[in-house]
Amino acid sequence: MPLALLFITNLVSANVRLPSIFGDNMVLQQGLECPIWGWADPGEKVTITIKGMKHNVVADKSGKWRLKLQKLKTSNDPIAINIRGKNSIELKDVLVGEVWVCSGQSNMGFPVAAANDPDLEQLSANYPNIRLITVPRVGTQEPQDDFDGQWEACNPDTVGQFSAVGYFFGRQIHQTLNVPVGLIDNAWGGSACEAWIQRNRLEKLPAAKPYMAQWAETEAKFDEAEMKADYENKLALWQKRVEKTKSSNKPAPKKPRPPRNPLIGQHRPANLYNGVLKPIIGYGIKGAVWYQGESNSARAKAYRDVFPLMIQNWRDDWDQGDFPFYWAQLADFREENATPGDSTWAELREAQTFTLKLPNTGQAVITDLGEAHDIHPKDKQNVAKRLARWALAKDYGINIVHRSPQYKAMQRNGSKVIVHFEHVGGGLDTFDVRTPIGFTVAGRDKVFHHASAKLTGKETIEVWSEKVVNPVAVRYAWADNPVCNVQNREGLPLTPFRTDEFPMITEGQ
């Protein structure tokens, strides 16, 4: 090997290197011994200097190194971090504050540029101490240790394509606490919850067996070459039809869509855990905000187990204890149904509510913020505010009402039912009209009828129907797009619920 080439090869191999999650403009989580890691030559000594404090570590046999920095206090003043081995890296304009992961599917990935008032929101997004980073979409069964991305200061030029819910959430935290905020966006539209979980954990979960079986069959039968050949045949047929329309003055047929390889998509179990979550696991964070569930509505019963498993999976691997995890419940969507009945979306909302049994979790109820004909409602500001209420109250000690009212108990009173609620804040209230709407009742025949309702106290509502003499079950907002109006006096909607345990339409899915 020529001497010059040998020198270059040795120089490259000797370089200390960091993953993209560490870089200029990043935010370190205050009050935490933040991990930092990277690569160097095997056995190479790496020294990290921050605020005059030196930390030393030696790369292992594979060239990997990892250590924890000293705890730092929140500061709006930027600092520098020096990483030195056989080469030196200087990280500039680093802040210390609050770091949140913003994850889920398209309603979390939905950008500021498409939300309500996008022009005003972007023009006013001058927050140099809010820092943003986006993880590219990579779906794979192979755990990734890095990604192509960089931290950026929030301004009108950088905020437009960032998660709207994530940005508005972070902005509320920043404005309320006057602290730097780091936001990590790794959402992927249309993603299934199962794609965010390690495969070996899913395989042990009984509720996930049907989904895993479906995917085992897909993986066994899928032939990429056959998929491409089929598409080429469709293109050729389409081209022939186009040629025919040229002489007939008929509109040209639509070009067939290129096929998607399901093996690298956002539905395959563990794909997103490996591709967009694994590269950031371990980075010091305060917590996570989540908006997902639409893609799991047909498997709502299983979601009772799948979603808590995902949260636990993240917490275990992050090794930061039970860090805060807050989610947006599904919004209202599709046509209003005049007849009470079953609903996959209602069952999914129920599964989300059940997940509140995990510690340090919270749910933003948004059944008043959806759009019947758009699965992506544009009001992301209020979604974010309701998520921020949880963080401000539970994590930052702000005395603020943060939780939606929730069903507690019911008691029969002749042909009427008295329903009791908890977490009512200033007390139960209604909007639009004084009379509570959105309730249904059923007798032993399990047939639900629209019910009349009356506020009878700060925490109680009386419910009845002339068609049900002996009511045994009450439901509220039990529909894809429920017509309902109960809230607390702070404006947080009543959590959808049912008192029955009648069979679910998503059982076994």
N, C-alpha and C positions, 0 to 999 in steps of 0.2 A: 504494500500500500504506500503510495507517495506520502512524503512527510507532511505536506500541507493538508492533505485529505485526512491523515491520521490526527493531526492537530484539531481540525474542525470537528471530527467525529468525537474526540475526547471532550472537547469543549461543550458540545451539545449534550452529551451524556452526563456531564457534570452539573448542568444547570438545575438549580432549585426551581420547582414549578408549583404553581397553585391552581386549583380548580377555579372556574369562572365565578363561583359564588363569592369568592374573596377578590376584591378589586377596589380600585379608586371609587370614591363616592358611596361606599357601602355604609350600612348602619350596624353597629354591634349592639347586642342586647345588654342593657344596663343591669347591674346587679347579678350578673351570671358569669361564671367562669367559662367564657365562650371557647368552644373547641375551634382549632384551626389545624388544617392538615394539607398535605401536598406530597410531592415526590422529589427525590434527589438520588444520588448514587447510593447503593447499599453501603451502610456504615458511615455515611457522610454526616458530620455534625452540622445542625441547622440552629441558628440563633435568631430569635425574634425579639425585637426591641420595641416597646410601646410605652410612652410616657416615662422614659428613663428606666423602666424595668426590663431586664433581660430574661428570656426563657430559652432554655437549651433542650434539644432533642436530637437523637441519632436515628437516621433512617434505618429501617429493618432490612432484612435480606432481599426483599422484593423492591426496595427503594422507597417504600412508603414511610411517612412520618406523621405524627399527630401529637398535639399537646393542648393544654387549656391555658388561656390567658388569665391574668388576674382580673378580679371583679372591677368594673369601672362604673362611676356614677354618670348619670345623665348629663350631657353637655351639648350645648348648641355650637360650641367652638370646635372646629375641625382639628383632628390630630393626624399624625403620620405613623405608619407602621413599617419597620424595616425588617426584612427577612434576608438573612445572609447565610450562605453556604460557600461553595466555591464561586458563586456569583451573588449578586445582591438585587433584591426587589424592593422598591419603595411604593407603598400604598399611600395615596394622598387623599386629602379631603374626607377622612373617615369621621363619622359622627357616632355618638353613643346615645341610644334611646330605646324605642320600642319596635320590635320586629314581629310582623304577622305574615303568615302564609295565607294566600287567597286561592282557594282551590274549588274544584267541582266541575260542572259541565258548562254549557253555553251561557246560562244566565249569570254565571260568575265570570266567564270569559268575555261577555258582552261589553264592548268598549265604551268609554266615555263619549266618543264621537257619535255614537248611536243612541245615547240616553236622552232623557228630557233636557231641553235647552243646551244642546251640545256646544253651540257657538259661545254662549255666555260662560259655560263651565270651563271651556278651554281658554278663553280669554282671561279668566280670573285665576287660572291655575299657576300662580306664581308663588310656589312654596319650595324654596331652595333646601329646606331641611326635611322635606319629604323625599325619600329616595325610592326608585322603582327598578325592579328587574323582572324580566319575563323569561320563563324556561320554554324553549321550543318544544313542539309536539313530536315526541319519539315514542312509538309503541314497539316494545320488544320484550322477549323473554329473557334477555341477557341484561343483568344489572349494569347500569351505566354509572360511571364515576365522575362525569363531567358533562357540560353542555356548552353551547355557543351562546353567550349572552354577557351583558355587562350592566352594572348599576348606573343609573342616570338620575340627576336631580329633576324634580318635578317642575315643569314649566309648560307653557302653551304648546310647545313643539313636541314634547315627550309624552304628554298625558293622553292624547287622543285615542291611541290604540291600546291603552292599558285598561285592565278590568275596571268597569264603572263602580261596581259594588265595592271592590277592593279600595279604589281611590277614595270614594266618598266615606267609607269606613275610616280609613287612615287619616283623612282630612279632619274628621270629627275628633278623633283622638288627639291629633296635633293641635287643633284649635282650642280644645278644652284644657289640655295639660301643658301646652307650650313646650313640647318636647320633640326631638327628632323622631321620625317614624320611617321605618324601612318596610316595604311591601314586596313580597315575592309572589308573582302570579304564575301558576302552573296549571290553570284550568284547561280543559279540553272539551269542546262541544260534543254533545251526544254520548258522553262517556258513561259506562256502566259502573256502578259502585264496585263490582267484583274486579274490575280492571285496576283498582287502586289498592289491592290486597295481595300479599304474597301468596303464591300458588299453594305451597305446602300447608298454609293455614286454611285456605278455602277447601282443600281436599279433605280436611278433618271435620268440616262443618256439615252436619246433616242437611240443613236447610238449603245449602248450595249444591247438593248432589244433582238435581235436575239440570241446572245451568252448566255444571261441570261436565255432565254426560253429553249434553248438546255440543259443547266445545270439543270434547274428545272425538266425537264423530266428525265434526267439521275439520279438525286438524288431520284426521286420518284420511279423509276423502279429498281435501283440497289439492288441486293441481294447478300451479301457477301458469305453466305452459299451456294447459288446456284453456284456462281463463283468457290468456292473451290471444290464443288462436280463435276462440269464439268471438272475441271483440273485433279482431281483424275481419272475420267473416261478416259481422254486422256492419262494419265500416264500408266494406266493399258493396254490400247490398244497398246501404244508404247512398253511396256515391252513384250507383246505377239509377236510383230513384230521383236523385237530384238532376241527373242528365235528362231524364224523361220530362221533368217539370219545366226545363228550360224552353222546350218547344211547345208546351201546352199552356203557358202563362199561369200555371197553378203555383200556389205557395210551396216553397221547398220544404221537405220533411225535416224535422229536428234531428240534429246530429246525435247519435247515441253517446251516452255518457261513458267515459272511461271507467272500467271496473275498478273496484277497490279491493286490495288484498286484505282479507279479514285478519290474517295472521299478524299484521302490523298496525291494526286499527285500535280504536278506543273501547272495544267491547270484550276483547279477549282477556280472560283472567290473568291478572298480574302484569299486563302490558304497561300500564301507566305507573304502577308501583316501580317497575324497573326503569322505565324510560324518562319520566318527568319528576318522580318523587325521590328516588334513590340518590340522585346527584346532590340533593339539598339536605338530606337527612343528616342530622347532627349539627347543622348550622344553628347557632344560638337564636332562639325565638321566644317570644312571649306566648304566642298561641296561634290558632288557626281559625279562619272563617270559611264556611263551606256553603255552597248552593248547588245542590244536585238532587236527583230523585225522579225526574221526568222519565229517564231511560229505564228506571226500575219499577215503574208503576204497575206493569203487568205481573211483577213478582213481589208485590207489596208485603205479603205474609212473610216471605223469606227475608225481606229487608229488616224485619224485626231483629234478626240475628246477624245478617250480613253487615249492616251499617255499624252496630256496636263493635263487631269484630274488626272492621276497618279502623275505627278510632283507636282501639286497643293496640292493633298492629303498629300504627304510627307512633303511639306513645311508647311502646316497648322499644322500638328501634331507635327512636330519638334519644332515649335515655335521659329525659328531662322530667320524669315523673308524669303525673296527670296534668299536663299543661292544658290551659283553657281551649275548648273546642266549641264554637258556636255556629249554628246553621240557620238558613232560611227555610222555613217550611214551604211546600209547594203553594204557589199562588192559584187563584181561581182561573179557569181556562175552559174553553169550549162553550157550546150553547147552553143556556139555562134550560133545565128540565122541569117541566111543570108537575111531573109525577114523581113522588119519592121513590127511590130505588137504590140499588147498589152502585158503587163507584170505585174503580181502581185507584183513582187519585185520592179519594177519601181514605181508603185503606192505607195508602202510602203515607199520607199525613199522620195517620194514627201510629204507624210504625216509627215515624220520626219522633212523635211525642213520647213513645215508649222509651226511646233512647235517652231521654232525660234522666233515666235511672243511673246512668254513668256519672261519676263525679266530675265537677268542673265543666259541665256542658250547659248549653242554653239554646233556646229556639226563638227565632223571630217569626211570629205569625203574620202572614201577608195575604190573607184571603180577601182583602179589600183593595189590593194593588194590582191585580192581574188584568188581562185583556182577553175577552172571549175568543177573538180571532187571531191572536198573536201569542205564541208560547213564550215570547220574549218581551214581557212588559217593559216599557221604557222608564217607568218610575223606579230607578235604581237608588235614587237619593234616600227615599224613605225606608227602603230595604236596609240600606247601610246604617241609617240612623238607629233602627231597631236593633241591629246587631251591635252597634256601638254602645247602646244603653247597657247591654249585658257586660261588655268589657269595662265600661266606666264604673258600673256599680260593683261588680264582682272582683275586678282586678286592680282597680285604681281608687277604690274607696270613696267614690262619689255617691252621695245620697240622692238617688234618682230612681223612680219607678222604671223597672226594666223588663218585667215578666208579664206576659198576657194572662188574663184570668183563665182558670182551668177547672174542669169538672172535679168535684170532690165526692159527692154522695147524692142519693135520691131517696125520697120516702113517699109512700102512697098516702093519699088523703082522699079516700073514696074514689071517685072517677078522675081525680086530679093527681098530679105529681109535683112535689116540691123538690126542686133541684138546688143543691148547695154547691158553691164554688169557693175556691181559694185563690190567693194571689190577685186579689181584686183591686189593689191600689187604693185609690180614693173612693172606690165603690163602683158597682155595675151601672152601666149607662147604655144608651142607644144613640145611633145617628140616623139622619134622614127623617125618621118618624119616631114617636115616643114608644109605640108598641114594639116589643121584641119580635123579630121574625127570624125564621130559619130553623124552627123546631119541628120535629115529627115524632109521633108516638105510635106504638104498636101493642096489640094484645098478644095472647098466646098463639094466635095464628101467624105471627111474625110479619103481618102486612102493615106497612107504615102509612100513616095519614098525616097531612099537614095539621099542625097543632096551633091553637091559640096560646098566648103566653102573656104574663104580666110580671113586672118587677115588683117583688114583695119585700125587698130589703136590700141592704148594702151587698149581701152575698147570696141572695136567693131569688129564684124565678119560679113562678107557678106555671105549669104547662098542662094542657088538656085538649081533648078533641071529642066532639059529640059523637063521632063514629067509633070511638074506643071506650067502652064502658069500664073495662078492667085493664088499664094500661100496665104493661110489664117492662117496657123499654122506651127510652128517649134517645133521640139523636139530634145533633145540631150541626148545621153546615155540612151535611153528609151528601156531597155531590161533587162532580168535577168543578162546576162553577156555581157554588151555592149562593142563594139569595139570603143574606143574613146581615144583622146590624147591631149585634151586642158587642160592647167594648167596655173598658173601664173609663173612668173620667179623664184619664191621661191620654185616651185615644188608642190604646193597644187592644186589638180585636180579641174576642173570646176564642179560645182554642177549640177547633172542631173536636167533637167527641161522640161516642155512643156508650150507652150503659149496658148494652147486651153483648153477648158472646155468640151470636148467631154465626153459622158457617160463612167464611169469607169466599168471595169469588176468585181470589188469587191463590187459594190453598193449593199446594202441590206444584206450583209453577216455579 
